[in-house]
Amino acid sequence: MDGGKLLFQLFRIVLGFIAGLIACGLFLAWGFFQAAHPGDDPIAFATMVGTGLVSASVIGATALVPAAAAIAIAEAARLRGVIYHVGMAGGMAYVIWTLGAYSVEGGLRPGSAVAIAAGFLAGAVYWLVAGRTAGCWHRRAQARDERES
């Protein structure tokens, strides 16, 4: 295990988690306010950004434990695929969205597609920042990378 690479990967994980949450919160807030451009209505745009940041903090508090478990699995198993990260984030978003909801006859709870899409976006942003280098600090990964180069 390379301590420097582990420390840098932990930094990327935190940064990726925060960036994914901000993207998710802004996506949901944009859908609610639909403020297109700051020049058209600057107050609506500022409200959208503020609501997105508050939403990101609430979503982050709710998703911290399951996301930490998914990230730990990805790091331990060196899962670098975009499908894993996007799928796990979308699945977490769906589960969080349906927690405490009354059962809806005949299908999904209204808004489920938007919640899943927000999760997919958060997972994609996390993958861009930290997920694609998952497990880079393992010795076996270092030895394999050295053989390939």
C-alpha positions in Angstrom: 0.0 0.0 0.0 1.3 3.4 -1.0 0.4 5.9 1.7 0.8 8.9 -0.5 -1.5 7.5 -3.2 -4.0 6.5 -0.5 -4.1 10.0 1.0 -4.5 11.5 -2.5 -7.3 9.0 -3.3 -9.1 9.9 0.0 -8.9 13.6 -1.0 -10.4 12.7 -4.4 -13.2 10.6 -2.8 -14.2 13.5 -0.6 -14.1 16.0 -3.5 -16.0 13.6 -5.8 -18.7 13.0 -3.2 -19.2 16.7 -2.7 -19.1 17.4 -6.4 -21.7 14.6 -7.1 -23.9 16.0 -4.4 -23.8 19.5 -5.8 -24.5 18.2 -9.3 -27.5 16.2 -7.9 -28.8 19.2 -5.9 -28.5 21.6 -8.8 -30.2 19.2 -11.2 -33.2 18.8 -8.9 -33.4 22.6 -8.2 -33.1 23.4 -11.9 -36.0 21.1 -12.6 -38.1 22.8 -9.9 -37.3 26.4 -10.8 -36.3 26.0 -14.4 -34.2 29.2 -14.3 -32.5 29.2 -17.7 -30.0 32.0 -17.6 -28.9 34.4 -14.9 -29.5 37.4 -17.3 -33.2 36.5 -17.7 -34.1 36.4 -14.0 -31.1 36.7 -11.7 -33.2 36.3 -8.5 -34.7 33.1 -9.8 -31.2 31.9 -10.8 -29.8 32.7 -7.4 -32.7 31.0 -5.7 -32.1 28.0 -7.8 -28.4 27.8 -6.9 -29.1 28.4 -3.2 -31.8 25.7 -3.2 -29.5 23.3 -5.0 -26.7 23.8 -2.4 -29.2 23.2 0.5 -30.6 20.2 -1.3 -27.1 18.9 -1.8 -26.4 19.1 1.9 -29.6 17.3 2.8 -29.0 14.6 0.2 -25.5 14.2 1.5 -26.6 13.8 5.0 -29.0 11.1 3.9 -26.7 9.3 1.5 -23.5 9.4 3.5 -23.6 6.0 5.1 -24.7 4.0 2.0 -22.4 6.0 -0.2 -19.5 5.3 2.1 -20.2 1.6 2.0 -20.4 1.6 -1.9 -17.2 3.6 -2.1 -15.4 1.3 0.4 -16.5 -1.7 -1.8 -15.2 0.0 -4.9 -11.9 0.9 -3.4 -11.3 -2.6 -1.9 -12.3 -4.4 -5.0 -10.7 -1.8 -7.4 -14.0 -1.4 -9.2 -13.3 1.4 -11.7 -16.2 1.0 -14.1 -18.6 3.8 -14.7 -21.6 1.3 -14.7 -20.9 0.4 -11.0 -20.7 4.0 -9.8 -23.6 5.3 -11.8 -25.7 2.2 -11.0 -25.0 2.4 -7.2 -25.8 6.1 -7.1 -29.0 5.6 -9.0 -30.0 2.7 -6.8 -29.3 4.7 -3.7 -31.3 7.7 -5.0 -34.3 5.4 -5.7 -34.1 3.8 -2.2 -33.8 7.1 -0.5 -36.6 8.5 -2.6 -39.0 5.7 -1.7 -38.1 5.6 2.1 -41.2 6.4 4.1 -43.4 6.7 1.0 -46.9 5.4 1.0 -47.3 2.4 -1.3 -48.5 3.4 -4.7 -50.7 0.9 -6.5 -49.6 0.0 -10.0 -46.0 1.2 -10.1 -43.4 3.6 -9.0 -43.8 6.6 -6.7 -44.3 9.8 -8.8 -41.0 11.5 -9.3 -39.0 8.3 -9.2 -37.5 8.8 -12.6 -36.3 12.3 -11.7 -34.7 10.9 -8.4 -33.0 8.1 -10.3 -31.7 10.5 -13.0 -30.3 12.8 -10.3 -28.6 9.7 -8.7 -27.2 8.7 -12.1 -25.8 12.3 -12.6 -24.2 12.2 -9.1 -22.6 8.8 -9.8 -21.2 10.0 -13.1 -19.7 13.1 -11.5 -18.2 11.0 -8.7 -16.8 8.6 -11.2 -15.1 11.4 -13.2 -13.5 12.8 -10.0 -12.6 9.7 -8.0 -14.3 6.5 -9.2 -12.1 5.9 -12.3 -9.0 5.6 -10.1 -10.6 3.4 -7.4 -8.0 1.2 -5.7 -5.0 2.9 -7.3 -3.2 2.7 -3.9 -3.1 -1.2 -3.8 0.2 -2.8 -4.2 -1.2 -5.4 -6.7 -2.6 -2.5 -8.8 0.8 -0.8 -8.8 2.6 -4.0 -9.9 0.1 -4.5 -12.7 0.4 -0.9 -13.8 4.2 -1.2 -13.9 4.0 -4.4 -16.0 1.6 -2.7 -18.5 3.8 0.3 -19.0 
